Amino acid sequence: MNFTQSIKRVLQAAADLSRAVRMVWSGAAGWTALSLGLSFVQAGLPIAGLFLLKTIINAVVAAGKGALTPDQFHRLILLVAGALLVQLLSALCGSLAQVVSEAQSERVTGHMEKMLHRKSVEVDLEYYENPAFKNTYHRAQQEAPFRPTRIVFGLAQLVRSGLSLLAISGVVFFSFHWIFAAVFLLVALPGLLVRLHQARKMFDWQIERTPLERRVEYYNWILTGSHHAKENRLFNVGPVLRDRAAKIRHGLNRRRLRFAMHRVTGEFITQSTCALVMFGAFGVLAFRAGSGALSVGELVMFYQAFQRGLGFFQEFLTAVAGLYENNLFVRNIYAFLDMEATLPETPRPRPVPHPLRRGVCFENVRFQYRGASRPCLEDVSLEIGPGEVVALVGENGAGKSTLIKLLCRMYDPTGGRITIDGTDLREFNKEDLRRAISVVFQDFVQYQLPARDNIWLGNISLPADTAAIVRSAHAAGADAFIRKLGAGYDTTLGNLFEGGEELSVGQWQKIALARAFLRSTEIIILDEPTSALDPKSEFEVFEKFRQLATGRSTLLISHRLSTVKMADRIYVLNHGRIAEHGTHEDLVRRGTDYADLYNTQAASYR
């Protein structure tokens, strides 16, 4: 590594350190200031204790040569009282430091959690469909709760031990012999270099082991979650997955143990060397005291000073090594927080039209996922007029869900464009655009929250107790079964928490529909909205939906062609291209793929 690279690394480390301090300060400014203040106080107390100890011992030794005068006795009492006060202050500061540390840690952890949550919502959907992002997020989640706080603790330890070391070195050692200060450096420096080397290796290993840790977490989720419980028992896959998780964990533990052994070996060698040097210094001090060059009090003080000074120096170097290590690992947090949006916002967004005049238009849209070998959509053109219901049908993998993501601007087309009333989606603010769209996804979310909240989350701009929640539930056919729950709309849905009541898949789907109905939007997207409903419930929902969709542009995706018959126009998507379009009657009359598929499904009801 050349000099320029070294300088860049130092500057980068300083910038990372400064950023970590700012994050901690923004999360717990008061507690951080108090922690630093206590560090300054704790740095000075050991020096005062040493001088009081020397003075007390010399006074006691002097008293052995004759009776104490009243002044000497009072002075000794004051010295002992002073030593007691220093000890009590040290204990008090230590206790306060623990409380401050705990409070600071809690505040900073909460602050970092908010930052991660905020960034998790801000990043585009593309990141969530990328394994590299999941590795980065996994590492950020691991490090965020404690790394920034550790950096501030390390700085406080650096200040405390550094000030104590300077005081002991300046006041004590240099008054005896400068060589003792040099001995500190020679003894502790190898240990520092070992710690720095190990920290770098641990950091590199963390990057390497993240995919394995995520795989173990995945196996744990399968083995312990309710979602897979039935198949685990039916196919008896538990032992296989358990063994795979254990094998990975065994490899990780073996590597972790190897690192621990190297660290312990290095620390044992360093501590053994320190012990040899310390007792060698004590021998020198004892020899000087025996020859009359030192008083007994000075002997004890110098030995205590050497012992404490060595301890402070080791703490100082440990703090340096810890800062280096934590500064390396905190970059995992920065890697996540610094992710940039892949969907740029226009500097001067246009308002989303309300009401729609011309509707939604896909113009020769092409899309290819990053890293994919071929596009999943090619030259797709379709229109959804105001108040029109357009159905999209096609086999799995035809590109239907991708069309939804593009319309909601989770992605931008790699070719062509999508417009609303002639304006490209990229000219709208993303939040404003998505606020104008109601969606029921095929893989809709089952919030383990009260029924009222489950529906209210569809439009959080409304009051949480708005009467529109009940109206939306009634429109979706959910009101009847919600009222039969133990606490009605206040009943927690799902069995994740105590007191919750689980729903059937069809009931959950009606809750999702109610959530979408709560939004008064110009565009509605329904992705397999009634796949879990029986025919009677499906008919009732669509009758009400037809009323609610009046005047809105609606995109309906469904495999059940009995459902799409209600659409004003139907587009058939085949291998990413529009194969045909028209009304249900037109498509059946043509006798093409749609007609074959419809007749096949209809035959099962005859």
Buried (B, 14 or more C-beta within 10 A) or exposed (E): EEEEEEEEEEEEBEEBBEBBBEBBBEBBEEBBEBBBBBBEBBBBBBBBBBBBBBBBBBBBEBBEEEEBEEEBEEBBEEBEEBBEBBEEBBEEBEEBBEEBBEBBBBBBBEBBBEBBEEBBEEBBBBBEBBEEBBBBBBBBBBBBBBBBBBBBBBBBBBBBBBBBBBBBBEEBBEEBBEEBBEBBEEBBEBBBEBBBEBBEEBBEBBEEBBBBBBEBEEBBEBBEEEEBEEEBEEEEBBEEBBEEBEEBBEEBEEBEEEEEEBBEEBBEEBEEBBEEBBEEBBEBBEEBBEEEEBBBBBBBBBBBBBBBBBBBBBBBBBBBBBBBBBBBBBBBBBBBBEBEEEBEEEEEBBEBBEEBEBBBBBBEBBBBBEEEEEBBBBBBEBBBBBBBBBBBBBBEEBBBBBBBBBBBBBBBBEBBBBBBBEBBBBBBBBEEBBBBBBBBBBEBEBBBBBBBBBBBBBBEEBEEEBEBBBBBBBBBBBBEBBEEBEEEBEBBBBEEEEEBBEBEEBBBBBBBBBBBBBBEBBBBBBBBBBBBBEEEBBBBBBEBBEEBBEEBBBBBBBBBBBBBBBBBBBBBBBBBBBBBBBEBEBBBEEEBBBBEBBEEEEEEEE
